[in-house]
Every structure is written in C-alpha cells, then in structure tokens.
C-alpha cells in the first residue's frame, strides 16, 4: 500500500505518517520511500513536496500482541507498609495478591483501594508460623492470579527479649516468619518466574536492624541480619534467570505495628533520628515501586536503608 502526502518545508512531515490510521493496514509499518518536488524551482520555503510512504506487512512473529497483565504479591498487605506497597504497585499497573494473617478486614480494605485504582485484587490468609504450609498457600494465590512478576516479602515478627531472656520458642517463631518465610515464599515465587521465562523481582522488607542491633530484640536483630544475607545469596543465584532480588530496610515508620498511623509521620517528634520524625509508609513503598519498575533493571543484591538518617547518628547525637 502506498500513500502520497503533500507538505511544504515550513511543516514537519514525519509525524503525519505516525498519525495515519492503520486500521486498514494491520500488522504493517510505514516507510518514507521517496520525496518528490514536482516543481522546477529550488527547495525553498513554500515549495510543495510529495512524500511517498509505503506500508510493508510485517512477518507474523514480529506483530506486537496485547501485553501480559503484570502481577505483584505483597505478603502482610492488610495494613502499614504492605498495604501502601500494594496500592503503589497497583498504580504502576500490577494486579495485586494480598495476604493477611489475622486482619481480614484490613486485607479487604486494601483490596478495595486496589480495585478503585482499576486493578484486580485477590486476598488469601497466609500464616508463616508454618512456612511450608505458607508456601502452598502462596502457590494457590499465584495460580489464582495466573502468574507472578513481583513478590514483596513484607511479613515479619518481633518478639522483644534480650539475649539471656529470649526463649527458644520465641527465637524460632521470629526466625520462622522473618527468615524461613522469606526463603519459602522466595523459592515458590522464583520457581514460577523461571517457568514463565520472563524474569521477575523479589523484594525483601527487612529493617534498619539488618545493619545494626536493636537493643532488647536479639532474635529480631539476628533474623533481619540473616534475611539480609539471604537476599544477597538469592540475588546471585537467580540473576541468570533475570530475577532481581533486593532488600528494603526501613527505620522507624508510622505503622500500626509501631502504634502509629500514616498521619503521625509528620506530627510525632523523634529527636533521636536526624530527620526528627518517623517515616511515612509511602517513603518505603516508593522504593519498592521503583525496584519493581523498568527503571531498576541493573540493581540486585542491595539493601536500601530508608531511616531518616538513623544510621548516621551515634550515641553522641542529641538531636537538633
């Protein structure tokens, strides 16, 4: 198919081709094949030209199809950081898998917000106190959604006790969720991503205490350090499959777990933190969204500390 378009030098002609209606020439591309000056004069402004565009049918295998819907699963997304991550990923075009342990109403609220954004939301109860059983539940959710492109390991537990006081039971409960759960869920997600053959992202929500101890929380500190090491090992193992694995390490964030709400992030004073306040959940979720995006294709095995400068302060810091 050949199309003739007239133009003069005072106008750009290339966009004309782009704006043509392709409905009558599906699976085709247009190519500028000739420019003709029907007049005898020089090519000055105002001279009329004819552009000859030819439409070429593309081979069947090069025709673009409707993009596959993207799916992100966020564990413990019934409130706090997980809920905000689910919303921001939905805004990026992901359908969302939402898991909850005890707050089903919170999970439904998250699902409602995802649906209002225009994305599909599915919820399921997931308790990582039994990691192998949790892995089976995660697979059920993946099967329900049809695929998985991003996993956000957000579920966590913290039993506060110092070294001489922590019980074996509390030690194991903490590691079950904070380490074993990350391992099992990451493995289930990675198997599906490898089978899909399109790569993927796994983002482990650790803590600033992946990098520095939390006094009075020996099991939590050890578990978060372990999750940081696991993140690096996962990243190295999965890179050949184009699966990128990173950690996000929040400091003090205004969440229900910390007996705060999002609105408290800019109201509560925390002079021991250089920023002077706790973080907002969107300040964590925005990093998760970036790591899930096409802007983060060369980033893996890293731990991103988001702490308002907490790690910069030492015991001599007295606030501003």
ZAPAVO-152345 format. One record per residue (C-alpha): x, y, z; residue number from 0; chain; residue in three letters. Coordinates in nm, 4 decimals. Layout:
N
R;u;v;w;num;chaine;residu
R;X;Y;Z;NUM;A;Ala
...
***
This chain:
320
R;u;v;w;num;chaine;residu
R;0.0000;0.0000;0.0000;0;A;Unk
R;0.1378;0.3412;-0.0999;1;A;Unk
R;0.0231;0.6747;0.0455;2;A;Unk
R;0.1047;1.0151;-0.1056;3;A;Unk
R;0.1123;1.3164;0.1280;4;A;Unk
R;0.1832;1.6753;0.0349;5;A;Unk
R;0.3698;1.9175;0.2610;6;A;Unk
R;0.5930;2.2193;0.2476;7;A;Unk
R;0.9194;2.2912;0.4226;8;A;Unk
R;0.7558;2.5015;0.6893;9;A;Unk
R;0.5996;2.1876;0.8414;10;A;Unk
R;0.7467;1.8644;0.9701;11;A;Unk
R;0.6191;1.5731;0.7670;12;A;Unk
R;0.7290;1.2714;0.9725;13;A;Unk
R;0.4537;1.2961;1.2374;14;A;Unk
R;0.1974;1.2739;0.9565;15;A;Unk
R;0.2975;0.9136;0.8997;16;A;Unk
R;0.2673;0.8379;1.2694;17;A;Unk
R;-0.0816;0.9830;1.2824;18;A;Unk
R;-0.2140;0.7811;0.9889;19;A;Unk
R;-0.4993;0.5409;1.0559;20;A;Unk
R;-0.3544;0.1897;1.0432;21;A;Unk
R;-0.6901;0.0170;1.0745;22;A;Unk
R;-0.6876;-0.0756;0.7073;23;A;Unk
R;-0.3282;-0.1963;0.7109;24;A;Unk
R;-0.2905;-0.4179;1.0202;25;A;Unk
R;0.0439;-0.5768;1.1037;26;A;Unk
R;0.2284;-0.3163;0.8998;27;A;Unk
R;0.4825;-0.0367;0.9239;28;A;Unk
R;0.5191;0.2759;0.7148;29;A;Unk
R;0.8433;0.3744;0.5477;30;A;Unk
R;0.9277;0.7040;0.3791;31;A;Unk
R;1.0448;0.5787;0.0393;32;A;Unk
R;1.0609;0.8933;-0.1737;33;A;Unk
R;1.0342;1.2738;-0.1634;34;A;Unk
R;0.9300;1.4347;-0.4887;35;A;Unk
R;0.9488;1.8039;-0.5819;36;A;Unk
R;0.7059;1.8374;-0.8714;37;A;Unk
R;0.8134;2.1978;-0.9358;38;A;Unk
R;1.1234;2.3097;-1.1234;39;A;Unk
R;1.2402;2.5692;-0.8695;40;A;Unk
R;1.4868;2.5305;-0.5809;41;A;Unk
R;1.3814;2.3728;-0.2496;42;A;Unk
R;1.2887;2.6953;-0.0748;43;A;Unk
R;1.0299;2.7544;0.1962;44;A;Unk
R;0.6844;2.7328;0.0496;45;A;Unk
R;0.7770;2.4834;-0.2206;46;A;Unk
R;0.5304;2.1948;-0.2319;47;A;Unk
R;0.6685;1.8440;-0.1984;48;A;Unk
R;0.5115;1.4992;-0.2155;49;A;Unk
R;0.6140;1.2367;0.0410;50;A;Unk
R;0.5661;0.8779;-0.0665;51;A;Unk
R;0.5044;0.6356;0.2212;52;A;Unk
R;0.4888;0.2611;0.1635;53;A;Unk
R;0.3226;0.0240;0.4093;54;A;Unk
R;0.5008;-0.3093;0.4486;55;A;Unk
R;0.3323;-0.6089;0.6078;56;A;Unk
R;0.5364;-0.7394;0.8991;57;A;Unk
R;0.6131;-1.1078;0.9500;58;A;Unk
R;0.3632;-1.2785;1.1785;59;A;Unk
R;0.6168;-1.3338;1.4578;60;A;Unk
R;0.7031;-0.9621;1.4838;61;A;Unk
R;0.3468;-0.8391;1.5332;62;A;Unk
R;0.3026;-0.6969;1.8846;63;A;Unk
R;0.0343;-0.8637;2.0926;64;A;Unk
R;-0.1620;-0.7355;2.3903;65;A;Unk
R;0.0820;-0.7069;2.6840;66;A;Unk
R;0.0531;-0.9705;2.9573;67;A;Unk
R;-0.1001;-0.8305;3.2739;68;A;Unk
R;0.1598;-0.7936;3.5484;69;A;Unk
R;0.1057;-0.9459;3.8915;70;A;Unk
R;0.2603;-0.8475;4.2249;71;A;Unk
R;0.2020;-1.0300;4.5515;72;A;Unk
R;0.2633;-0.8453;4.8785;73;A;Unk
R;0.2614;-1.0503;5.1967;74;A;Unk
R;0.1048;-0.8942;5.5063;75;A;Unk
R;-0.0571;-0.6232;5.2963;76;A;Unk
R;-0.3568;-0.5786;5.5240;77;A;Unk
R;-0.2051;-0.2645;5.6806;78;A;Unk
R;0.1010;-0.0452;5.7138;79;A;Unk
R;0.3899;-0.0769;5.4708;80;A;Unk
R;0.2400;-0.3782;5.2941;81;A;Unk
R;-0.0900;-0.2062;5.2240;82;A;Unk
R;0.0815;0.1037;5.0853;83;A;Unk
R;0.3084;-0.1145;4.8680;84;A;Unk
R;0.0020;-0.2877;4.7255;85;A;Unk
R;-0.1562;0.0469;4.6370;86;A;Unk
R;0.1553;0.1909;4.4726;87;A;Unk
R;0.2165;-0.1246;4.2696;88;A;Unk
R;-0.1456;-0.1150;4.1561;89;A;Unk
R;-0.0852;0.2422;4.0417;90;A;Unk
R;0.2034;0.1029;3.8323;91;A;Unk
R;-0.0369;-0.1338;3.6568;92;A;Unk
R;0.0054;-0.4511;3.8612;93;A;Unk
R;-0.2771;-0.6802;3.9619;94;A;Unk
R;-0.2265;-0.7450;4.3312;95;A;Unk
R;-0.2235;-1.0522;4.5526;96;A;Unk
R;-0.2908;-0.9535;4.9144;97;A;Unk
R;-0.2138;-1.1782;5.2108;98;A;Unk
R;-0.3212;-1.1400;5.5700;99;A;Unk
R;-0.2677;-1.3375;5.8900;100;A;Unk
R;-0.5287;-1.2062;6.1351;101;A;Unk
R;-0.6756;-0.8840;5.9895;102;A;Unk
R;-0.9094;-0.9944;5.7118;103;A;Unk
R;-1.0958;-0.6625;5.7222;104;A;Unk
R;-0.7700;-0.4774;5.6626;105;A;Unk
R;-0.6971;-0.7010;5.3644;106;A;Unk
R;-1.0396;-0.6254;5.2203;107;A;Unk
R;-0.9790;-0.2519;5.2620;108;A;Unk
R;-0.6536;-0.2856;5.0702;109;A;Unk
R;-0.8310;-0.4884;4.8012;110;A;Unk
R;-1.0982;-0.2212;4.7709;111;A;Unk
R;-0.8380;0.0509;4.7172;112;A;Unk
R;-0.6611;-0.1612;4.4546;113;A;Unk
R;-0.9916;-0.2132;4.2739;114;A;Unk
R;-1.0629;0.1613;4.2858;115;A;Unk
R;-0.7285;0.2174;4.1126;116;A;Unk
R;-0.8513;-0.0159;3.8387;117;A;Unk
R;-0.6525;-0.3323;3.9061;118;A;Unk
R;-0.7547;-0.6819;4.0070;119;A;Unk
R;-0.7108;-0.7776;4.3718;120;A;Unk
R;-0.7172;-1.1233;4.5295;121;A;Unk
R;-0.6835;-1.1930;4.9017;122;A;Unk
R;-0.5808;-1.5029;5.0955;123;A;Unk
R;-0.4872;-1.5860;5.4543;124;A;Unk
R;-0.1173;-1.6644;5.4959;125;A;Unk
R;0.0442;-1.7590;5.8276;126;A;Unk
R;0.4194;-1.8071;5.8049;127;A;Unk
R;0.4379;-1.9633;6.1508;128;A;Unk
R;0.4300;-2.2810;5.9384;129;A;Unk
R;0.6493;-2.1836;5.6400;130;A;Unk
R;0.5960;-2.4980;5.4230;131;A;Unk
R;0.2185;-2.4627;5.4580;132;A;Unk
R;0.2577;-2.0926;5.3814;133;A;Unk
R;0.4425;-2.1785;5.0628;134;A;Unk
R;0.1482;-2.3893;4.9465;135;A;Unk
R;-0.0889;-2.1017;5.0188;136;A;Unk
R;0.1298;-1.8653;4.8177;137;A;Unk
R;0.1211;-2.1090;4.5243;138;A;Unk
R;-0.2589;-2.1134;4.5447;139;A;Unk
R;-0.2620;-1.7349;4.5180;140;A;Unk
R;-0.0232;-1.7409;4.2206;141;A;Unk
R;-0.2445;-1.9984;4.0474;142;A;Unk
R;-0.5495;-1.7821;4.1132;143;A;Unk
R;-0.3838;-1.4740;3.9620;144;A;Unk
R;-0.2317;-1.6727;3.6756;145;A;Unk
R;0.1318;-1.5650;3.7210;146;A;Unk
R;0.3713;-1.3670;3.9409;147;A;Unk
R;0.6115;-1.0915;3.8366;148;A;Unk
R;0.6925;-0.9306;4.1715;149;A;Unk
R;0.6998;-1.0724;4.5229;150;A;Unk
R;0.7259;-0.8378;4.8196;151;A;Unk
R;0.8192;-1.0371;5.1315;152;A;Unk
R;0.6742;-0.7974;5.3855;153;A;Unk
R;0.5502;-1.0299;5.6624;154;A;Unk
R;0.7536;-1.0013;5.9799;155;A;Unk
R;0.7553;-1.0783;6.3517;156;A;Unk
R;0.9364;-0.9298;6.6502;157;A;Unk
R;0.9456;-1.0844;6.9966;158;A;Unk
R;1.1312;-0.8423;7.2211;159;A;Unk
R;1.3737;-1.0007;7.4642;160;A;Unk
R;1.7413;-0.9623;7.5424;161;A;Unk
R;1.9920;-1.2413;7.4833;162;A;Unk
R;1.9652;-1.4072;7.8258;163;A;Unk
R;1.5868;-1.3795;7.8318;164;A;Unk
R;1.4755;-1.4885;7.4854;165;A;Unk
R;1.3118;-1.8323;7.4834;166;A;Unk
R;1.3766;-2.0987;7.2235;167;A;Unk
R;1.0093;-2.0831;7.1229;168;A;Unk
R;1.0200;-1.7073;7.0605;169;A;Unk
R;1.3546;-1.7402;6.8818;170;A;Unk
R;1.2054;-1.9991;6.6444;171;A;Unk
R;0.8822;-1.8019;6.5945;172;A;Unk
R;1.0839;-1.4978;6.4904;173;A;Unk
R;1.3057;-1.6916;6.2508;174;A;Unk
R;1.0070;-1.8830;6.1130;175;A;Unk
R;0.8488;-1.5652;5.9798;176;A;Unk
R;1.1460;-1.3341;5.9249;177;A;Unk
R;1.3847;-1.5852;5.7627;178;A;Unk
R;1.2158;-1.9175;5.6836;179;A;Unk
R;0.9127;-1.7384;5.5406;180;A;Unk
R;1.1316;-1.5226;5.3168;181;A;Unk
R;1.3125;-1.8373;5.1994;182;A;Unk
R;0.9996;-2.0431;5.1282;183;A;Unk
R;0.7994;-1.7632;4.9637;184;A;Unk
R;1.1010;-1.6521;4.7627;185;A;Unk
R;1.1609;-2.0060;4.6394;186;A;Unk
R;0.7967;-2.0573;4.5395;187;A;Unk
R;0.7882;-1.7236;4.3563;188;A;Unk
R;1.1213;-1.7861;4.1821;189;A;Unk
R;1.0119;-2.1283;4.0560;190;A;Unk
R;0.7083;-1.9704;3.8941;191;A;Unk
R;0.9117;-1.6825;3.7491;192;A;Unk
R;1.1645;-1.9249;3.5998;193;A;Unk
R;0.8824;-2.1300;3.4482;194;A;Unk
R;0.7299;-1.8141;3.2982;195;A;Unk
R;1.0671;-1.7284;3.1439;196;A;Unk
R;1.0282;-1.3510;3.1738;197;A;Unk
R;1.2342;-1.2754;3.4820;198;A;Unk
R;1.0926;-1.1048;3.7874;199;A;Unk
R;1.1606;-0.9140;4.1081;200;A;Unk
R;1.1751;-1.0239;4.4698;201;A;Unk
R;1.1910;-0.7514;4.7333;202;A;Unk
R;1.2505;-0.8458;5.0953;203;A;Unk
R;1.1393;-0.5928;5.3546;204;A;Unk
R;1.3998;-0.6268;5.6279;205;A;Unk
R;1.4789;-0.3469;5.8734;206;A;Unk
R;1.7440;-0.0952;5.9567;207;A;Unk
R;1.8302;-0.3594;6.2171;208;A;Unk
R;1.9542;-0.5767;5.9336;209;A;Unk
R;2.2559;-0.3460;5.9697;210;A;Unk
R;2.2670;-0.2514;6.3374;211;A;Unk
R;2.1348;-0.4226;6.6536;212;A;Unk
R;1.8036;-0.3333;6.8123;213;A;Unk
R;1.8666;-0.3338;7.1889;214;A;Unk
R;1.6447;-0.5827;7.3681;215;A;Unk
R;1.5475;-0.7694;7.0485;216;A;Unk
R;1.8179;-1.0270;6.9911;217;A;Unk
R;1.6064;-1.2696;6.7856;218;A;Unk
R;1.4724;-0.9916;6.5645;219;A;Unk
R;1.8205;-0.8469;6.5070;220;A;Unk
R;1.9649;-1.1879;6.4207;221;A;Unk
R;1.6739;-1.2719;6.1911;222;A;Unk
R;1.6962;-0.9456;5.9990;223;A;Unk
R;2.0720;-0.9883;5.9556;224;A;Unk
R;2.0009;-1.3376;5.8224;225;A;Unk
R;1.7375;-1.2034;5.5833;226;A;Unk
R;1.9938;-0.9562;5.4514;227;A;Unk
R;2.2412;-1.2351;5.3826;228;A;Unk
R;1.9686;-1.4461;5.2244;229;A;Unk
R;1.8823;-1.1557;4.9944;230;A;Unk
R;2.2377;-1.1445;4.8607;231;A;Unk
R;2.2511;-1.5210;4.8085;232;A;Unk
R;1.9147;-1.5201;4.6306;233;A;Unk
R;2.0289;-1.2351;4.4075;234;A;Unk
R;2.3412;-1.4222;4.2997;235;A;Unk
R;2.1570;-1.7491;4.2391;236;A;Unk
R;1.8649;-1.6018;4.0463;237;A;Unk
R;2.0405;-1.3442;3.8284;238;A;Unk
R;2.0902;-1.5934;3.5395;239;A;Unk
R;1.7104;-1.6117;3.5221;240;A;Unk
R;1.6788;-1.2306;3.5140;241;A;Unk
R;1.5220;-1.2340;3.8590;242;A;Unk
R;1.6473;-0.9378;4.0601;243;A;Unk
R;1.6426;-0.9589;4.4393;244;A;Unk
R;1.6865;-0.6639;4.6745;245;A;Unk
R;1.6072;-0.5669;5.0320;246;A;Unk
R;1.4449;-0.2514;5.1641;247;A;Unk
R;1.5498;-0.1744;5.5221;248;A;Unk
R;1.3086;0.0678;5.6928;249;A;Unk
R;1.3857;0.2620;6.0059;250;A;Unk
R;1.1093;0.3806;6.2391;251;A;Unk
R;0.7921;0.4042;6.0281;252;A;Unk
R;0.4483;0.5277;6.1323;253;A;Unk
R;0.2547;0.1988;6.1185;254;A;Unk
R;0.0050;0.0173;6.3419;255;A;Unk
R;0.2884;-0.2177;6.4491;256;A;Unk
R;0.4569;0.0899;6.5988;257;A;Unk
R;0.1257;0.2133;6.7402;258;A;Unk
R;0.1104;0.4973;6.4873;259;A;Unk
R;-0.0804;0.5855;6.1714;260;A;Unk
R;0.0379;0.7434;5.8464;261;A;Unk
R;-0.0769;1.0825;5.9693;262;A;Unk
R;0.1636;1.0612;6.2620;263;A;Unk
R;0.4699;1.0635;6.0353;264;A;Unk
R;0.4748;1.4425;6.0276;265;A;Unk
R;0.3311;1.5015;6.3746;266;A;Unk
R;0.5297;1.2766;6.6073;267;A;Unk
R;0.8684;1.4103;6.7143;268;A;Unk
R;1.1617;1.1677;6.7285;269;A;Unk
R;1.4700;1.3752;6.8168;270;A;Unk
R;1.6935;1.0669;6.8251;271;A;Unk
R;1.6508;1.0448;6.4466;272;A;Unk
R;1.8259;1.3221;6.2477;273;A;Unk
R;1.5129;1.3711;6.0354;274;A;Unk
R;1.3297;1.4384;6.3618;275;A;Unk
R;1.0296;1.2203;6.2810;276;A;Unk
R;0.9218;0.8685;6.1864;277;A;Unk
R;0.8899;0.7751;5.8219;278;A;Unk
R;0.5699;0.7555;5.6203;279;A;Unk
R;0.4725;0.4251;5.4597;280;A;Unk
R;0.4841;0.5834;5.1132;281;A;Unk
R;0.8535;0.6556;5.1705;282;A;Unk
R;0.9094;0.2794;5.1839;283;A;Unk
R;0.6541;0.1838;4.9196;284;A;Unk
R;0.8016;0.4264;4.6665;285;A;Unk
R;1.1344;0.2409;4.6850;286;A;Unk
R;0.9536;-0.0906;4.6408;287;A;Unk
R;0.7709;0.0536;4.3404;288;A;Unk
R;1.0983;0.1693;4.1860;289;A;Unk
R;1.2654;-0.1678;4.2404;290;A;Unk
R;0.9657;-0.3277;4.0676;291;A;Unk
R;0.9873;-0.0958;3.7679;292;A;Unk
R;1.1735;-0.0940;3.4378;293;A;Unk
R;1.3990;0.1765;3.5823;294;A;Unk
R;1.5679;-0.0762;3.8124;295;A;Unk
R;1.6954;-0.3366;3.5671;296;A;Unk
R;2.0613;-0.3181;3.6787;297;A;Unk
R;2.0087;-0.3363;4.0536;298;A;Unk
R;2.0294;-0.6591;4.2530;299;A;Unk
R;2.1645;-0.7874;4.5826;300;A;Unk
R;2.1371;-0.4474;4.7516;301;A;Unk
R;1.9850;-0.3337;5.0790;302;A;Unk
R;1.8291;0.0126;5.0652;303;A;Unk
R;1.8235;0.1813;5.4055;304;A;Unk
R;1.5376;0.4295;5.4485;305;A;Unk
R;1.5711;0.5612;5.8008;306;A;Unk
R;1.5694;0.9410;5.8165;307;A;Unk
R;1.9407;0.9394;5.8928;308;A;Unk
R;1.9165;0.6986;6.1868;309;A;Unk
R;2.2260;0.5058;6.0782;310;A;Unk
R;2.4233;0.8309;6.0639;311;A;Unk
R;2.3655;0.9062;6.4303;312;A;Unk
R;2.5808;0.7677;6.7119;313;A;Unk
R;2.5244;0.7794;7.0899;314;A;Unk
R;2.6665;1.1327;7.0947;315;A;Unk
R;2.3864;1.2605;6.8710;316;A;Unk
R;2.1453;1.4643;7.0840;317;A;Unk
R;1.9086;1.5886;6.8164;318;A;Unk
R;1.8718;1.9298;6.6597;319;A;Unk
***
